[in-house]
Amino acid sequence: METTEQKKIAKPAAKKSNTAALRVSNETRRKVLSELTKANKKTFGRTIKPDQLIALALSKLTSSDIVELQEKSLSNQDRIEKAYRDYIAKNGAISRDEFLGKMLTGEVTKMVSENAAKT
């Protein structure tokens, strides 16, 4: 009788990579590559890599920049919800329907524009 043994195939240990892919728009990619081209126009030294450029740019990012990005990410529905919650916090409970009615009649617009100016 013959017995067949399954040979375990040793897989080579995968190297741990210290890089990762990051999806960006084509326009952003072009801007990064353009800035890299400018930065690498030099006579001495090693080439500057995209990671170095992006790391430097991120170190210059301020909290006000983060707030601006957060505000730009809000949809109109998000802005209405934010205004509704702010109104409730200042004036007490009101239904969403009543709040929208007040917005349409102009009773709430002053408060909403004041909140937009603060952020």
Residue pairs with C-beta under 8 A, 6 or more apart in sequence:
19 51
24 32
32 50
32 53
32 54
33 50
35 53
36 48
36 49
36 50
36 53
39 48
39 53
40 47
40 48
67 119
71 119
74 82
79 116
80 100
80 103
82 115
83 99
83 103
83 108
83 111
83 112
83 115
84 96
84 99
86 111
86 115
87 94
87 99
87 108
87 111
88 94
90 111
94 102
99 108
102 108
103 109
103 112
